[in-house]
Amino acid sequence: MRAFSSFISAVILGLAMLTNAAGAETRLVMVEEQGCVWCERWLAEIGPIYPKTSEGKVAPLRRVDLADPLPEDIKFSGSLRFTPTFVLVIDGVEVNRIEGYPGEDFFWGLLDRMLMEAKVDMEVSG
């Protein structure tokens, strides 16, 4: 009976975690600074199309200036030294990051890997 009770508890916990994951707020935070050539390049190459992509729909972009105080609603896992830094945030907590902009082709692959590792549902409705 004890094993069955543990099993039921595990199932309930798992369902609760799935419910939370489905409703989790996911954001891609771009940490930038004025005069950053690589930030400007990202904004020119990726910026206009990002919101139209499935990645941009499941992880909308939030831009943060490195010179400003860091947002209090985000818990970063470490210091931010390089710009641009792209931080994947789920429910206000950093789960992964890309430091620097490696170019358009590499950026998409790295971002997709981050989203996959974080188990972000890429199904976009509408």
C-alpha positions in Angstrom: 0.0 0.0 0.0 2.9 2.3 0.8 4.4 1.9 -2.7 1.0 2.6 -4.3 0.7 5.8 -2.2 4.2 6.9 -3.2 3.3 6.2 -6.9 0.1 8.3 -6.6 2.0 11.1 -5.0 4.6 11.1 -7.7 1.9 11.1 -10.4 0.2 14.1 -8.8 3.5 16.0 -8.4 4.4 15.2 -12.1 1.0 16.5 -13.2 1.5 19.7 -11.2 4.9 20.2 -12.7 3.5 19.8 -16.2 0.7 22.2 -15.5 3.3 24.8 -14.3 5.5 24.2 -17.3 2.6 24.7 -19.7 1.7 28.0 -18.1 5.3 29.2 -17.5 6.3 32.6 -18.7 9.3 32.3 -21.0 11.3 35.2 -22.2 14.5 35.8 -24.1 16.3 38.7 -22.4 18.9 40.5 -24.5 21.4 42.3 -22.3 22.9 45.1 -24.4 24.8 48.4 -24.1 25.1 51.5 -26.1 27.8 51.3 -28.7 27.9 47.5 -28.9 28.6 46.7 -32.5 27.5 43.1 -32.0 24.2 44.2 -30.4 23.5 46.5 -33.4 24.3 43.6 -35.8 21.9 41.3 -34.0 19.2 44.0 -34.1 19.8 44.5 -37.8 19.9 40.8 -38.7 17.6 39.1 -36.3 15.6 41.9 -34.6 13.0 42.5 -37.3 12.2 38.8 -37.8 12.5 37.5 -34.3 8.9 38.3 -33.1 7.5 36.6 -36.2 9.3 33.3 -35.6 8.1 30.4 -33.4 11.1 31.1 -31.1 10.0 34.7 -30.7 6.4 33.7 -30.0 7.3 31.2 -27.3 10.1 33.4 -25.8 9.3 37.1 -26.5 12.3 39.4 -26.4 12.9 41.7 -23.5 15.8 44.2 -23.9 17.9 45.2 -20.9 20.6 47.9 -20.9 23.7 46.8 -19.0 24.2 50.3 -17.8 20.8 50.3 -16.0 20.1 48.6 -12.8 19.2 44.9 -13.4 15.5 44.1 -13.4 14.4 42.9 -9.9 11.9 40.4 -11.4 14.7 38.3 -13.0 17.1 36.1 -11.1 20.3 35.8 -13.1 22.6 32.8 -12.4 25.7 34.9 -12.7 27.1 38.3 -13.5 26.6 39.9 -16.9 29.8 41.0 -18.5 29.5 40.7 -22.2 27.1 42.2 -24.7 25.0 41.0 -26.2 24.1 38.3 -23.8 20.9 36.4 -24.5 19.4 35.0 -21.3 16.5 32.4 -21.5 14.3 33.1 -18.5 11.4 31.0 -17.3 9.2 32.4 -14.6 11.8 35.0 -13.8 14.7 32.6 -13.4 17.6 32.2 -15.8 17.8 28.7 -17.3 20.5 29.3 -19.9 22.4 31.9 -21.8 24.3 32.8 -25.0 27.2 35.2 -24.4 28.0 37.2 -27.6 26.4 37.1 -31.0 28.0 34.3 -33.1 26.2 35.3 -36.3 22.7 34.5 -37.6 23.2 30.8 -38.5 24.8 29.9 -35.2 22.4 32.0 -33.1 19.3 30.1 -34.2 20.9 26.7 -33.5 22.1 27.8 -30.1 18.7 29.3 -29.2 16.8 26.2 -30.4 19.1 24.0 -28.3 18.5 26.2 -25.2 14.7 26.0 -25.7 14.9 22.2 -26.2 17.0 21.7 -23.1 14.6 23.8 -21.1 11.7 21.7 -22.5 9.9 24.8 -23.8 6.8 23.8 -25.8 7.5 25.1 -29.3 3.8 24.6 -30.4 2.5 28.0 -31.3 -1.2 28.6 -31.6 -2.6 31.3 -33.8 
